[in-house]
């Protein structure tokens, strides 16, 4: 199993206007806390992915609907980020 490096990166978020806009868009859809991690695979140096970790409560169908809306908005508003920004949803009670 390959190792994956994870780095919480609040400073990078604050200094990255594009990521700040993606976070703003995400907050419109998810009211809970959102954390940002930068993940990289040591086997592919130079490549990294930004993961937004969100919490979502409610009916699973509604969670999926909002997730689809997030991906559609990301593709429409930030098309260059589709391959480098990911969403991770943690269901909450």
C-alpha positions as a printed NumPy array, in Angstrom:
array([[  0.   ,   0.   ,   0.   ],
       [  1.367,   3.377,  -0.997],
       [  1.824,   6.086,   1.593],
       [ -0.036,   9.332,   1.137],
       [  1.169,  12.514,   2.788],
       [ -1.491,  14.752,   4.296],
       [ -0.84 ,  18.317,   5.319],
       [ -3.333,  20.67 ,   6.959],
       [ -2.677,  23.945,   5.271],
       [ -4.501,  26.993,   6.636],
       [ -1.689,  29.355,   5.569],
       [ -1.792,  28.147,   1.969],
       [ -5.579,  28.612,   1.948],
       [ -5.346,  32.177,   3.212],
       [ -2.766,  33.122,   0.603],
       [ -4.485,  31.41 ,  -2.333],
       [ -7.285,  33.563,  -3.808],
       [ -8.623,  30.708,  -5.964],
       [ -8.89 ,  28.36 ,  -3.014],
       [-10.513,  31.118,  -0.979],
       [-13.187,  31.444,  -3.667],
       [-13.716,  27.671,  -3.762],
       [-14.119,  27.716,   0.029],
       [-16.64 ,  30.556,  -0.246],
       [-18.65 ,  28.542,  -2.768],
       [-18.436,  25.474,  -0.518],
       [-19.694,  27.424,   2.5  ],
       [-22.77 ,  28.387,   0.504],
       [-23.624,  24.689,   0.267],
       [-22.267,  23.326,   3.574],
       [-23.013,  25.128,   6.818],
       [-20.757,  23.   ,   9.027],
       [-17.013,  23.208,   9.481],
       [-14.787,  22.849,   6.435],
       [-11.162,  21.849,   6.733],
       [ -8.578,  21.842,   3.966],
       [ -5.842,  19.282,   3.449],
       [ -3.208,  19.05 ,   0.778],
       [ -2.546,  15.439,  -0.131],
       [  0.371,  14.158,  -2.14 ],
       [  1.657,  10.759,  -3.148],
       [  5.412,  10.265,  -2.685],
       [  5.46 ,   8.134,  -5.842],
       [  4.36 ,  11.119,  -7.925],
       [  6.436,  14.051,  -6.694],
       [  5.196,  17.43 ,  -7.745],
       [  1.546,  16.384,  -7.816],
       [ -0.821,  17.263,  -5.015],
       [ -4.554,  17.481,  -4.454],
       [ -6.514,  19.825,  -2.262],
       [ -9.24 ,  18.09 ,  -0.272],
       [-12.088,  19.986,   1.34 ],
       [-13.479,  18.004,   4.265],
       [-17.075,  18.921,   5.055],
       [-19.789,  17.658,   7.359],
       [-23.306,  17.047,   6.128],
       [-26.442,  15.995,   7.981],
       [-29.808,  14.88 ,   6.719],
       [-31.284,  12.456,   4.276],
       [-28.632,  10.656,   2.194],
       [-30.448,  11.632,  -1.024],
       [-30.16 ,  15.296,  -0.045],
       [-26.469,  14.873,   0.8  ],
       [-25.848,  13.36 ,  -2.635],
       [-27.854,  16.138,  -4.304],
       [-25.747,  18.84 ,  -2.622],
       [-22.548,  16.952,  -3.449],
       [-23.573,  16.878,  -7.122],
       [-24.332,  20.593,  -6.997],
       [-20.881,  21.24 ,  -5.474],
       [-19.197,  19.346,  -8.334],
       [-21.31 ,  21.102, -10.969],
       [-20.509,  24.525,  -9.52 ],
       [-16.81 ,  23.675,  -9.246],
       [-16.743,  22.628, -12.909],
       [-18.663,  25.727, -14.006],
       [-16.931,  28.354, -11.847],
       [-13.452,  26.859, -11.486],
       [-12.916,  24.463, -14.415],
       [ -9.131,  24.379, -14.023],
       [ -9.537,  23.047, -10.47 ],
       [-11.674,  20.005, -11.274],
       [ -8.716,  17.62 , -11.322],
       [ -6.927,  19.075,  -8.286],
       [ -9.701,  19.869,  -5.785],
       [-11.666,  17.075,  -4.155],
       [-14.589,  16.934,  -1.734],
       [-14.757,  14.58 ,   1.228],
       [-18.098,  14.386,   3.045],
       [-18.392,  13.146,   6.606],
       [-22.029,  12.473,   7.546],
       [-22.986,  13.957,  10.885],
       [-25.967,  13.308,  13.117]])
